[in-house]
Amino acid sequence: MYPVYLRGQAYLAQHKWRQAAAELAKIPGHRGLVWNFPTGALAHLMLGRAYAGQADFAAAQSAYHDFLDLWQDADSDVPILRTAKAEYAKLK
């Protein structure tokens, strides 16, 4: 699933929101392959960003919520978690 994640990242960097969402949406559907790898959780965050880029704010909120649920026990000082919380707050 890592190549799928990298393709999704590349599409996000190019602001190709639909392609990024299509790639990244494949990852949560394969939980058994990514169950304890960081890319499994980060895919939710990246998917939220892709949906936000498409102005699909309901789907973006859902993806961010999934990410934040997975990282609920993480240290609050982790930069990516702080960034995700700030991006999620802007969607509300």
Backbone as CSV, one residue per row, in Angstrom:
resi,resn,N_x,N_y,N_z,CA_x,CA_y,CA_z,C_x,C_y,C_z
1,MET,0.811,-1.193,0.000,0.000,0.000,0.000,0.860,1.266,0.000
2,TYR,2.141,1.115,0.277,2.996,2.308,0.314,3.072,3.024,-1.030
3,PRO,3.170,2.313,-2.159,3.156,3.026,-3.447,1.865,3.822,-3.661
4,VAL,0.747,3.287,-3.206,-0.528,4.002,-3.318,-0.469,5.288,-2.491
5,TYR,0.078,5.183,-1.286,0.232,6.345,-0.412,1.123,7.399,-1.072
6,LEU,2.233,6.971,-1.649,3.141,7.920,-2.301,2.494,8.599,-3.506
7,ARG,1.728,7.832,-4.282,1.008,8.443,-5.408,0.016,9.484,-4.901
8,GLY,-0.681,9.142,-3.836,-1.616,10.099,-3.244,-0.912,11.361,-2.782
9,GLN,0.237,11.208,-2.154,1.035,12.357,-1.722,1.466,13.209,-2.919
10,ALA,1.894,12.552,-3.976,2.329,13.278,-5.172,1.165,14.067,-5.786
11,TYR,-0.001,13.452,-5.844,-1.170,14.167,-6.368,-1.543,15.351,-5.474
12,LEU,-1.427,15.177,-4.167,-1.706,16.300,-3.265,-0.734,17.444,-3.510
13,ALA,0.526,17.126,-3.682,1.534,18.160,-3.917,1.261,18.925,-5.209
14,GLN,0.627,18.255,-6.172,0.307,18.885,-7.455,-1.094,19.501,-7.465
15,HIS,-1.770,19.440,-6.329,-3.142,19.952,-6.192,-4.113,19.255,-7.135
16,LYS,-3.866,17.990,-7.381,-4.796,17.158,-8.162,-5.659,16.408,-7.146
17,TRP,-6.657,17.112,-6.636,-7.444,16.646,-5.499,-8.191,15.355,-5.777
18,ARG,-8.822,15.258,-6.921,-9.616,14.063,-7.229,-8.737,12.815,-7.355
19,GLN,-7.619,12.945,-8.037,-6.709,11.806,-8.175,-6.135,11.410,-6.814
20,ALA,-5.805,12.412,-6.000,-5.273,12.128,-4.662,-6.307,11.391,-3.825
21,ALA,-7.546,11.864,-3.875,-8.602,11.211,-3.094,-8.828,9.781,-3.573
22,ALA,-8.784,9.583,-4.881,-8.998,8.239,-5.427,-7.905,7.283,-4.962
23,GLU,-6.667,7.735,-4.942,-5.564,6.875,-4.492,-5.639,6.624,-2.989
24,LEU,-5.796,7.685,-2.226,-5.752,7.569,-0.772,-6.955,6.824,-0.205
25,ALA,-8.074,6.851,-0.897,-9.270,6.134,-0.436,-9.071,4.618,-0.486
26,LYS,-8.097,4.164,-1.244,-7.829,2.730,-1.324,-7.223,2.188,-0.020
27,ILE,-6.529,3.018,0.708,-5.781,2.556,1.879,-6.691,2.166,3.048
28,PRO,-7.631,3.004,3.485,-8.481,2.579,4.616,-9.306,1.324,4.314
29,GLY,-9.543,1.049,3.069,-10.283,-0.147,2.696,-9.492,-1.433,2.844
30,HIS,-8.196,-1.309,3.076,-7.322,-2.474,3.236,-6.673,-2.454,4.617
31,ARG,-7.491,-2.411,5.628,-6.995,-2.318,7.005,-6.041,-3.440,7.381
32,GLY,-6.270,-4.612,6.870,-5.412,-5.738,7.207,-3.993,-5.577,6.709
33,LEU,-3.803,-4.771,5.676,-2.461,-4.561,5.137,-1.708,-3.433,5.831
34,VAL,-2.421,-2.509,6.427,-1.765,-1.333,7.020,-2.106,-1.159,8.495
35,TRP,-2.535,-2.188,9.160,-3.096,-2.072,10.508,-2.176,-1.392,11.511
36,ASN,-0.873,-1.566,11.445,-0.008,-0.913,12.433,1.076,-0.043,11.791
37,PHE,0.904,0.302,10.545,1.862,1.167,9.876,1.361,2.603,9.902
38,PRO,2.229,3.564,10.055,1.798,4.964,10.125,1.041,5.424,8.882
39,THR,1.356,4.848,7.741,0.675,5.288,6.519,-0.822,4.994,6.573
40,GLY,-1.215,3.991,7.314,-2.635,3.683,7.446,-3.391,4.820,8.103
41,ALA,-2.826,5.355,9.179,-3.460,6.479,9.869,-3.290,7.778,9.093
42,LEU,-2.100,7.986,8.568,-1.842,9.226,7.834,-2.666,9.326,6.566
43,ALA,-3.073,8.199,6.014,-3.913,8.225,4.815,-5.227,8.937,5.094
44,HIS,-5.760,8.797,6.307,-6.995,9.500,6.660,-6.783,11.014,6.631
45,LEU,-5.654,11.450,7.162,-5.339,12.877,7.156,-5.176,13.392,5.731
46,MET,-4.413,12.677,4.934,-4.192,13.100,3.551,-5.498,13.069,2.751
47,LEU,-6.330,12.098,3.033,-7.635,12.004,2.378,-8.495,13.210,2.755
48,GLY,-8.439,13.604,4.006,-9.153,14.807,4.436,-8.674,16.043,3.695
49,ARG,-7.383,16.142,3.503,-6.836,17.280,2.756,-7.279,17.259,1.299
50,ALA,-7.331,16.074,0.715,-7.773,15.957,-0.676,-9.241,16.355,-0.806
51,TYR,-10.068,15.902,0.116,-11.486,16.281,0.086,-11.666,17.772,0.323
52,ALA,-10.888,18.347,1.213,-10.971,19.789,1.457,-10.573,20.562,0.200
53,GLY,-9.588,20.065,-0.519,-9.181,20.706,-1.769,-10.271,20.664,-2.826
54,GLN,-11.127,19.648,-2.752,-12.255,19.534,-3.684,-13.479,20.299,-3.187
55,ALA,-13.378,20.894,-2.016,-14.487,21.599,-1.358,-15.589,20.643,-0.927
56,ASP,-15.239,19.390,-0.680,-16.181,18.411,-0.124,-15.931,18.382,1.381
57,PHE,-16.475,19.370,2.067,-16.134,19.588,3.460,-16.708,18.533,4.393
58,ALA,-17.840,17.958,4.057,-18.405,16.899,4.899,-17.496,15.672,4.887
59,ALA,-17.035,15.274,3.706,-16.124,14.131,3.601,-14.786,14.452,4.250
60,ALA,-14.332,15.697,4.112,-13.070,16.105,4.729,-13.162,16.021,6.242
61,GLN,-14.266,16.504,6.814,-14.440,16.437,8.262,-14.444,14.994,8.744
62,SER,-15.098,14.136,7.995,-15.144,12.722,8.363,-13.755,12.101,8.349
63,ALA,-12.974,12.396,7.330,-11.621,11.843,7.230,-10.724,12.385,8.347
64,TYR,-10.821,13.681,8.628,-10.043,14.253,9.728,-10.461,13.632,11.052
65,HIS,-11.751,13.445,11.240,-12.256,12.845,12.472,-11.700,11.431,12.637
66,ASP,-11.673,10.666,11.553,-11.103,9.314,11.605,-9.638,9.359,12.013
67,PHE,-8.886,10.290,11.437,-7.470,10.428,11.787,-7.309,10.782,13.264
68,LEU,-8.073,11.756,13.717,-7.950,12.194,15.110,-8.385,11.102,16.086
69,ASP,-9.341,10.280,15.688,-9.718,9.139,16.533,-8.573,8.137,16.654
70,LEU,-7.901,7.887,15.543,-6.781,6.948,15.562,-5.616,7.480,16.401
71,TRP,-5.451,8.783,16.436,-4.333,9.402,17.147,-4.761,10.021,18.471
72,GLN,-5.872,9.603,19.020,-6.374,10.223,20.237,-5.436,10.073,21.430
73,ASP,-4.630,9.028,21.461,-3.716,8.811,22.583,-2.299,9.304,22.298
74,ALA,-2.109,9.957,21.165,-0.780,10.447,20.804,-0.414,11.656,21.657
75,ASP,0.877,11.894,21.769,1.369,13.064,22.480,0.865,14.318,21.770
76,SER,0.302,15.241,22.503,-0.302,16.435,21.891,0.726,17.383,21.280
77,ASP,2.008,17.163,21.539,3.045,18.020,20.979,3.550,17.557,19.617
78,VAL,3.016,16.462,19.105,3.452,15.965,17.801,3.005,16.976,16.739
79,PRO,3.940,17.497,15.942,3.594,18.553,14.990,2.479,18.185,14.012
80,ILE,2.489,16.979,13.491,1.461,16.626,12.511,0.080,16.563,13.169
81,LEU,0.021,16.193,14.423,-1.248,16.156,15.143,-1.756,17.576,15.397
82,ARG,-0.866,18.470,15.784,-1.274,19.868,15.981,-1.772,20.477,14.684
83,THR,-1.074,20.195,13.590,-1.482,20.706,12.282,-2.835,20.149,11.881
84,ALA,-3.028,18.864,12.094,-4.306,18.228,11.741,-5.452,18.823,12.546
85,LYS,-5.231,19.065,13.825,-6.277,19.661,14.655,-6.618,21.071,14.178
86,ALA,-5.609,21.825,13.791,-5.857,23.181,13.288,-6.614,23.156,11.971
87,GLU,-6.245,22.235,11.075,-6.948,22.119,9.790,-8.386,21.670,10.011
88,TYR,-8.590,20.753,10.940,-9.937,20.263,11.239,-10.800,21.393,11.810
89,ALA,-10.217,22.218,12.667,-10.960,23.337,13.248,-11.409,24.336,12.182
90,LYS,-10.599,24.515,11.149,-10.963,25.434,10.061,-12.138,24.901,9.240
91,LEU,-12.321,23.586,9.231,-13.403,22.994,8.455,-14.763,23.167,9.132
92,LYS,-14.752,23.368,10.425,-16.019,23.459,11.177,-16.705,24.771,10.965
